[in-house]
Amino acid sequence: MTRSAARDLAFHLIFERAFRDESMEEIIADAEEARAIEEDEFAMALTNCVNDHLAEIDAEIDRYSEKWKVNRLPKVSLTVLRLAIGEMLYFRDIPVAATINEAVELAKKYSMQEDAAYINGVLGAFAKANRTGDEQ
């Protein structure tokens, strides 16, 4: 599975978690059973990382999101931001530019163009403040 496909899978699992009062393990098991998803090490690591560090990631989103707070963001945009900020915080071997580009592509795929531009701005501000000196 490509990294792009793994991010897409992680997006679906985290997005689903926003609507279900079940553990991530149950959501993953249900997804494997219902959709016969291909389990991928990166997808599972990213999904579990975001799930395990949700409060910290959401605090970062609140800090860098100028117009909207976490509780007011559309779920698709929130999920994309959670994945990308989680990736930038905990998968530091991945270039920032790749993470932001993939997040914008997910937003374009599942949301509106304006949301993709907003996500790009939030992630750019976060990256500038937190990943200075990284290869971007």
C-alpha atoms as an extended CHARMM CRD file, in Angstrom:
* protein
*
       136  EXT
         1         1  MET       CA              0.0000000000        0.0000000000        0.0000000000  PROA      1               0.0000000000
         2         2  THR       CA              1.3520000000        3.4400000000       -0.8820000000  PROA      2               0.0000000000
         3         3  ARG       CA              1.6940000000        6.1270000000        1.7650000000  PROA      3               0.0000000000
         4         4  SER       CA             -1.1250000000        8.0450000000        0.0460000000  PROA      4               0.0000000000
         5         5  ALA       CA             -3.4180000000        5.0270000000        0.2540000000  PROA      5               0.0000000000
         6         6  ALA       CA             -2.3880000000        4.4780000000        3.8820000000  PROA      6               0.0000000000
         7         7  ARG       CA             -3.2670000000        8.0880000000        4.7370000000  PROA      7               0.0000000000
         8         8  ASP       CA             -6.6190000000        7.6430000000        2.9960000000  PROA      8               0.0000000000
         9         9  LEU       CA             -7.3200000000        4.5520000000        5.0990000000  PROA      9               0.0000000000
        10        10  ALA       CA             -6.2660000000        6.3690000000        8.2810000000  PROA      10              0.0000000000
        11        11  PHE       CA             -8.5260000000        9.2800000000        7.2810000000  PROA      11              0.0000000000
        12        12  HSD       CA            -11.5370000000        6.9620000000        7.0020000000  PROA      12              0.0000000000
        13        13  LEU       CA            -10.8600000000        5.2990000000       10.3470000000  PROA      13              0.0000000000
        14        14  ILE       CA            -10.3220000000        8.5690000000       12.2510000000  PROA      14              0.0000000000
        15        15  PHE       CA            -13.3430000000       10.1330000000       10.5230000000  PROA      15              0.0000000000
        16        16  GLU       CA            -15.4920000000        7.1670000000       11.5230000000  PROA      16              0.0000000000
        17        17  ARG       CA            -14.2500000000        7.4360000000       15.1190000000  PROA      17              0.0000000000
        18        18  ALA       CA            -15.7070000000       10.9670000000       15.2880000000  PROA      18              0.0000000000
        19        19  PHE       CA            -19.2010000000        9.5000000000       14.9200000000  PROA      19              0.0000000000
        20        20  ARG       CA            -18.9550000000        6.2820000000       16.9280000000  PROA      20              0.0000000000
        21        21  ASP       CA            -18.6620000000        5.8020000000       20.6570000000  PROA      21              0.0000000000
        22        22  GLU       CA            -16.4170000000        2.7630000000       20.3160000000  PROA      22              0.0000000000
        23        23  SER       CA            -12.7200000000        2.1260000000       20.7170000000  PROA      23              0.0000000000
        24        24  MET       CA            -10.3980000000        2.5090000000       17.7620000000  PROA      24              0.0000000000
        25        25  GLU       CA             -9.6750000000       -1.2120000000       17.9670000000  PROA      25              0.0000000000
        26        26  GLU       CA            -13.3790000000       -1.9750000000       17.4680000000  PROA      26              0.0000000000
        27        27  ILE       CA            -13.6200000000        0.4520000000       14.5640000000  PROA      27              0.0000000000
        28        28  ILE       CA            -10.5870000000       -1.1080000000       12.8760000000  PROA      28              0.0000000000
        29        29  ALA       CA            -11.9510000000       -4.6230000000       13.4380000000  PROA      29              0.0000000000
        30        30  ASP       CA            -15.3350000000       -3.6260000000       12.0150000000  PROA      30              0.0000000000
        31        31  ALA       CA            -13.6720000000       -2.0100000000        8.9980000000  PROA      31              0.0000000000
        32        32  GLU       CA            -11.5850000000       -5.1160000000        8.3590000000  PROA      32              0.0000000000
        33        33  GLU       CA            -14.6820000000       -7.2990000000        8.5280000000  PROA      33              0.0000000000
        34        34  ALA       CA            -17.0730000000       -5.0710000000        6.5670000000  PROA      34              0.0000000000
        35        35  ARG       CA            -14.7640000000       -3.7170000000        3.8900000000  PROA      35              0.0000000000
        36        36  ALA       CA            -11.9650000000       -6.2550000000        3.8500000000  PROA      36              0.0000000000
        37        37  ILE       CA             -9.4360000000       -3.4460000000        4.2280000000  PROA      37              0.0000000000
        38        38  GLU       CA             -5.7910000000       -4.1430000000        3.6960000000  PROA      38              0.0000000000
        39        39  GLU       CA             -4.0020000000       -3.5990000000        6.9710000000  PROA      39              0.0000000000
        40        40  ASP       CA             -0.9670000000       -1.3850000000        6.5660000000  PROA      40              0.0000000000
        41        41  GLU       CA              1.6840000000       -0.6850000000        9.1970000000  PROA      41              0.0000000000
        42        42  PHE       CA              1.8830000000        3.0540000000        8.4650000000  PROA      42              0.0000000000
        43        43  ALA       CA             -1.9110000000        3.4570000000        8.2890000000  PROA      43              0.0000000000
        44        44  MET       CA             -2.3770000000        1.6970000000       11.6270000000  PROA      44              0.0000000000
        45        45  ALA       CA              0.4950000000        3.5980000000       13.2610000000  PROA      45              0.0000000000
        46        46  LEU       CA             -0.9040000000        6.9440000000       12.0720000000  PROA      46              0.0000000000
        47        47  THR       CA             -4.4630000000        6.0420000000       13.0740000000  PROA      47              0.0000000000
        48        48  ASN       CA             -3.4420000000        4.9060000000       16.5480000000  PROA      48              0.0000000000
        49        49  CYS       CA             -1.1010000000        7.8730000000       17.0140000000  PROA      49              0.0000000000
        50        50  VAL       CA             -3.8670000000       10.3670000000       16.2430000000  PROA      50              0.0000000000
        51        51  ASN       CA             -6.3040000000        8.4800000000       18.4520000000  PROA      51              0.0000000000
        52        52  ASP       CA             -3.8260000000        8.2670000000       21.3520000000  PROA      52              0.0000000000
        53        53  HSD       CA             -2.7660000000       11.9420000000       21.1560000000  PROA      53              0.0000000000
        54        54  LEU       CA             -6.0940000000       13.4940000000       20.1790000000  PROA      54              0.0000000000
        55        55  ALA       CA             -6.2140000000       16.1020000000       22.9630000000  PROA      55              0.0000000000
        56        56  GLU       CA             -2.7070000000       17.3770000000       22.1920000000  PROA      56              0.0000000000
        57        57  ILE       CA             -3.3650000000       17.4200000000       18.4380000000  PROA      57              0.0000000000
        58        58  ASP       CA             -6.6690000000       19.2550000000       18.9080000000  PROA      58              0.0000000000
        59        59  ALA       CA             -4.9210000000       21.8380000000       21.1070000000  PROA      59              0.0000000000
        60        60  GLU       CA             -2.4660000000       22.4850000000       18.2610000000  PROA      60              0.0000000000
        61        61  ILE       CA             -5.3390000000       22.8340000000       15.7940000000  PROA      61              0.0000000000
        62        62  ASP       CA             -6.9920000000       25.3700000000       18.1070000000  PROA      62              0.0000000000
        63        63  ARG       CA             -3.7090000000       27.2640000000       18.3830000000  PROA      63              0.0000000000
        64        64  TYR       CA             -3.1070000000       27.5930000000       14.6370000000  PROA      64              0.0000000000
        65        65  SER       CA             -6.6510000000       27.7360000000       13.3140000000  PROA      65              0.0000000000
        66        66  GLU       CA             -7.4470000000       31.4470000000       13.1590000000  PROA      66              0.0000000000
        67        67  LYS       CA            -11.1440000000       31.4220000000       12.3600000000  PROA      67              0.0000000000
        68        68  TRP       CA            -12.4900000000       28.1230000000       13.6530000000  PROA      68              0.0000000000
        69        69  LYS       CA            -12.0060000000       26.1340000000       16.8120000000  PROA      69              0.0000000000
        70        70  VAL       CA            -12.0040000000       22.3380000000       16.8330000000  PROA      70              0.0000000000
        71        71  ASN       CA            -15.6410000000       22.0650000000       17.9140000000  PROA      71              0.0000000000
        72        72  ARG       CA            -16.7800000000       24.2470000000       14.9620000000  PROA      72              0.0000000000
        73        73  LEU       CA            -14.6990000000       22.7630000000       12.1500000000  PROA      73              0.0000000000
        74        74  PRO       CA            -16.3750000000       20.4910000000        9.6030000000  PROA      74              0.0000000000
        75        75  LYS       CA            -15.5550000000       16.8620000000       10.4790000000  PROA      75              0.0000000000
        76        76  VAL       CA            -13.7530000000       16.2470000000        7.1830000000  PROA      76              0.0000000000
        77        77  SER       CA            -11.4650000000       19.2500000000        7.6800000000  PROA      77              0.0000000000
        78        78  LEU       CA            -10.9050000000       18.3660000000       11.3180000000  PROA      78              0.0000000000
        79        79  THR       CA             -9.9560000000       14.8030000000       10.4180000000  PROA      79              0.0000000000
        80        80  VAL       CA             -7.4940000000       15.9510000000        7.7590000000  PROA      80              0.0000000000
        81        81  LEU       CA             -5.9140000000       18.4330000000       10.1870000000  PROA      81              0.0000000000
        82        82  ARG       CA             -5.6850000000       15.7840000000       12.9120000000  PROA      82              0.0000000000
        83        83  LEU       CA             -3.9150000000       13.3630000000       10.5920000000  PROA      83              0.0000000000
        84        84  ALA       CA             -1.4620000000       15.9230000000        9.2460000000  PROA      84              0.0000000000
        85        85  ILE       CA             -0.5770000000       17.4910000000       12.5870000000  PROA      85              0.0000000000
        86        86  GLY       CA             -0.2450000000       14.0420000000       14.1390000000  PROA      86              0.0000000000
        87        87  GLU       CA              2.0730000000       13.0740000000       11.3120000000  PROA      87              0.0000000000
        88        88  MET       CA              4.1600000000       16.2410000000       11.6910000000  PROA      88              0.0000000000
        89        89  LEU       CA              4.4300000000       15.8030000000       15.4630000000  PROA      89              0.0000000000
        90        90  TYR       CA              5.1300000000       12.0700000000       15.6550000000  PROA      90              0.0000000000
        91        91  PHE       CA              6.4860000000       10.9750000000       12.2530000000  PROA      91              0.0000000000
        92        92  ARG       CA              9.3310000000       13.4350000000       11.9840000000  PROA      92              0.0000000000
        93        93  ASP       CA             11.1420000000       11.4070000000        9.3260000000  PROA      93              0.0000000000
        94        94  ILE       CA              8.4500000000       12.3720000000        6.7940000000  PROA      94              0.0000000000
        95        95  PRO       CA              9.1180000000       15.6700000000        5.0040000000  PROA      95              0.0000000000
        96        96  VAL       CA              6.7310000000       18.4360000000        6.0310000000  PROA      96              0.0000000000
        97        97  ALA       CA              5.9870000000       19.3430000000        2.4240000000  PROA      97              0.0000000000
        98        98  ALA       CA              4.8670000000       15.7750000000        1.7060000000  PROA      98              0.0000000000
        99        99  THR       CA              2.5810000000       15.7500000000        4.7410000000  PROA      99              0.0000000000
       100       100  ILE       CA              0.9840000000       19.0780000000        3.8350000000  PROA      100             0.0000000000
       101       101  ASN       CA              0.5860000000       18.1270000000        0.1730000000  PROA      101             0.0000000000
       102       102  GLU       CA             -1.0830000000       14.8250000000        1.0670000000  PROA      102             0.0000000000
       103       103  ALA       CA             -3.4070000000       16.5790000000        3.5240000000  PROA      103             0.0000000000
       104       104  VAL       CA             -4.4530000000       19.1140000000        0.8990000000  PROA      104             0.0000000000
       105       105  GLU       CA             -5.1080000000       16.2910000000       -1.5750000000  PROA      105             0.0000000000
       106       106  LEU       CA             -7.2950000000       14.4880000000        0.9860000000  PROA      106             0.0000000000
       107       107  ALA       CA             -9.2070000000       17.7050000000        1.5800000000  PROA      107             0.0000000000
       108       108  LYS       CA             -9.7310000000       18.2000000000       -2.1550000000  PROA      108             0.0000000000
       109       109  LYS       CA            -10.9350000000       14.6140000000       -2.4700000000  PROA      109             0.0000000000
       110       110  TYR       CA            -13.4100000000       14.6440000000        0.4140000000  PROA      110             0.0000000000
       111       111  SER       CA            -14.2750000000       18.3090000000        0.9210000000  PROA      111             0.0000000000
       112       112  MET       CA            -14.4860000000       21.6270000000       -0.9130000000  PROA      112             0.0000000000
       113       113  GLN       CA            -11.6640000000       23.6400000000       -2.4870000000  PROA      113             0.0000000000
       114       114  GLU       CA            -12.0100000000       26.3850000000        0.1500000000  PROA      114             0.0000000000
       115       115  ASP       CA            -11.4600000000       23.7970000000        2.8710000000  PROA      115             0.0000000000
       116       116  ALA       CA             -8.2780000000       22.6090000000        1.1630000000  PROA      116             0.0000000000
       117       117  ALA       CA             -6.9340000000       26.1760000000        1.0930000000  PROA      117             0.0000000000
       118       118  TYR       CA             -7.8280000000       26.6820000000        4.7660000000  PROA      118             0.0000000000
       119       119  ILE       CA             -6.1450000000       23.4010000000        5.7340000000  PROA      119             0.0000000000
       120       120  ASN       CA             -3.0430000000       24.3960000000        3.7710000000  PROA      120             0.0000000000
       121       121  GLY       CA             -2.8850000000       27.6820000000        5.6970000000  PROA      121             0.0000000000
       122       122  VAL       CA             -3.2990000000       26.0780000000        9.1180000000  PROA      122             0.0000000000
       123       123  LEU       CA             -0.7130000000       23.4020000000        8.3770000000  PROA      123             0.0000000000
       124       124  GLY       CA              1.7050000000       25.9480000000        6.9290000000  PROA      124             0.0000000000
       125       125  ALA       CA              1.4700000000       28.0630000000       10.0820000000  PROA      125             0.0000000000
       126       126  PHE       CA              1.9220000000       24.9990000000       12.2860000000  PROA      126             0.0000000000
       127       127  ALA       CA              4.9130000000       23.7840000000       10.2650000000  PROA      127             0.0000000000
       128       128  LYS       CA              6.5800000000       27.1970000000       10.2790000000  PROA      128             0.0000000000
       129       129  ALA       CA              6.2860000000       27.4310000000       14.0610000000  PROA      129             0.0000000000
       130       130  ASN       CA              7.1670000000       23.8290000000       14.8770000000  PROA      130             0.0000000000
       131       131  ARG       CA              9.3790000000       22.3260000000       12.2060000000  PROA      131             0.0000000000
       132       132  THR       CA             11.8630000000       25.0950000000       11.4810000000  PROA      132             0.0000000000
       133       133  GLY       CA             15.0490000000       23.6700000000       10.0470000000  PROA      133             0.0000000000
       134       134  ASP       CA             13.4340000000       20.5070000000        8.6880000000  PROA      134             0.0000000000
       135       135  GLU       CA             13.7140000000       19.8280000000        5.0180000000  PROA      135             0.0000000000
       136       136  GLN       CA             10.4910000000       21.1050000000        3.6050000000  PROA      136             0.0000000000
